Amino acid sequence: MSKSKGNVVSPDPIIEESGADTMRLYILFAGPPERDTEWRQDSIDGCNRFLNRVYRLWETHEPLLANPAPTEIDPESLDEESRRLFRKTHWAIDKVRKDLQTTSISNTAISAVMELSNQMNGFSESGTVASSPARGRRCGLPSIRWWRLLRR
């Protein structure tokens, strides 16, 4: 998208159809916002699906997230699936933090959050959330911090 090339795309129809958050995520995921990019509807749709998936995770687990357990988690006390999610969560947090320290949020940081989201969905659907020793703790379920980061 470039004014000099005459191929500017107005964000208004995209925002009207998919929302401003989808538009923002797409711009960040496509590459540095200051660079020209080719608009692709399938990528915009993918960003919208991702945000909806994260929102559904939040809605599903909101009661657990409203009052997370205040204690530290010993990864060794978790079952294998919970431990993998615990590690993936910390990997994604580290990736986003490093990106923010060196530049601004990048498509690699967003990819890390997408990977984490996929693993959280699998964890959630397996039914282990209710029985996990990590239930309600800050080990892997989407936290308010992630939601705020994604919804900016």
C-alpha positions in Angstrom: 0.0 0.0 0.0 1.6 3.2 -1.1 0.3 6.8 -1.9 3.1 7.2 -4.4 2.0 4.1 -6.3 -1.7 5.1 -6.1 -2.8 1.9 -4.5 -3.9 3.1 -1.1 -6.5 1.0 0.6 -9.0 2.7 2.9 -9.2 0.9 6.2 -12.8 1.9 6.7 -14.5 -1.1 5.0 -12.2 -3.5 6.8 -12.8 -1.8 10.1 -16.6 -1.8 9.5 -16.6 -5.5 8.6 -14.0 -7.0 11.0 -13.2 -4.3 13.6 -10.4 -2.0 14.3 -8.5 -4.6 16.4 -8.4 -6.9 13.3 -7.1 -4.1 11.2 -4.4 -3.2 13.8 -3.3 -6.8 14.1 -3.2 -7.2 10.4 -1.0 -4.1 10.0 1.4 -5.3 12.7 1.4 -8.9 11.4 2.1 -7.9 7.8 5.4 -6.3 8.7 6.6 -3.0 10.0 3.8 -0.5 9.7 6.0 2.0 8.0 6.6 -0.4 5.1 4.3 -0.8 2.1 2.3 -4.0 2.1 -0.1 -5.8 -0.2 -3.5 -6.1 1.3 -4.8 -9.7 1.4 -8.3 -10.4 2.5 -7.5 -14.0 3.5 -4.8 -12.6 5.9 -7.3 -10.1 7.3 -9.8 -12.9 7.8 -7.1 -15.0 9.6 -6.4 -12.1 12.0 -10.1 -11.8 12.7 -10.4 -15.5 13.4 -7.4 -15.4 15.7 -8.8 -12.5 17.8 -12.2 -14.3 18.0 -10.4 -17.5 19.2 -8.6 -15.5 21.9 -11.8 -13.8 22.9 -13.6 -17.2 23.2 -10.8 -18.5 25.4 -11.2 -15.5 27.6 -14.9 -15.9 27.8 -14.7 -19.6 28.6 -12.1 -19.1 31.4 -13.1 -15.7 32.7 -14.1 -17.0 36.2 -10.7 -18.7 36.6 -8.9 -15.6 35.4 -10.7 -13.1 37.6 -9.1 -14.7 40.7 -5.9 -16.4 39.8 -4.1 -18.2 42.6 -1.5 -15.9 44.1 1.1 -18.6 44.6 4.1 -19.5 42.4 3.8 -22.6 40.3 6.2 -25.4 40.6 6.4 -26.8 37.0 7.4 -30.2 38.4 4.0 -30.4 40.2 2.1 -30.1 36.8 1.1 -33.0 34.6 3.0 -33.2 31.3 0.4 -31.3 29.2 0.2 -28.5 31.8 4.0 -28.3 31.9 4.2 -28.0 28.1 1.7 -25.1 28.3 3.5 -23.5 31.2 6.8 -23.6 29.1 5.1 -22.3 26.0 3.5 -19.4 28.0 6.9 -18.3 29.3 8.5 -18.7 25.9 5.8 -16.5 24.3 6.1 -13.9 27.1 9.9 -13.8 26.6 9.6 -13.5 22.8 7.2 -10.5 23.1 9.3 -8.9 25.8 12.5 -9.2 23.7 10.7 -7.8 20.6 9.4 -4.8 22.6 12.9 -4.1 24.0 14.5 -4.1 20.6 11.8 -2.7 18.3 8.1 -2.6 18.6 5.7 -5.4 18.4 6.6 -7.5 15.4 5.0 -10.3 13.3 7.3 -12.8 15.1 5.9 -11.7 18.5 2.4 -12.0 17.2 3.3 -15.5 15.8 4.5 -16.5 19.3 1.2 -15.4 20.8 -0.7 -17.3 18.0 1.3 -20.4 18.8 0.5 -20.0 22.5 -3.2 -19.5 21.6 -3.2 -22.7 19.6 -1.7 -24.6 22.5 -4.1 -23.1 25.0 -7.0 -24.1 22.8 -5.8 -27.7 22.7 -5.3 -27.6 26.5 -8.7 -26.1 27.1 -10.5 -28.6 24.8 -8.7 -31.6 26.4 -10.7 -31.1 29.6 -7.6 -30.8 31.8 -8.2 -27.2 32.8 -10.6 -28.2 35.6 -8.4 -30.9 37.0 -5.0 -29.3 36.5 -3.0 -28.2 39.5 -2.4 -25.0 37.5 -6.1 -24.2 37.4 -6.7 -20.5 38.0 -3.0 -19.8 38.1 -0.9 -17.7 35.8 0.6 -20.7 34.0 -1.1 -20.8 30.7 -4.7 -19.7 30.5 -5.0 -16.3 28.7 -4.2 -13.6 31.2 -5.6 -10.1 31.3 -2.1 -8.9 30.3 -2.2 -10.9 27.1 -5.7 -9.7 26.3 -4.8 -6.1 26.8 -1.7 -6.5 24.7 -3.7 -8.1 21.9 -6.6 -5.6 22.1 -4.4 -2.4 21.8 
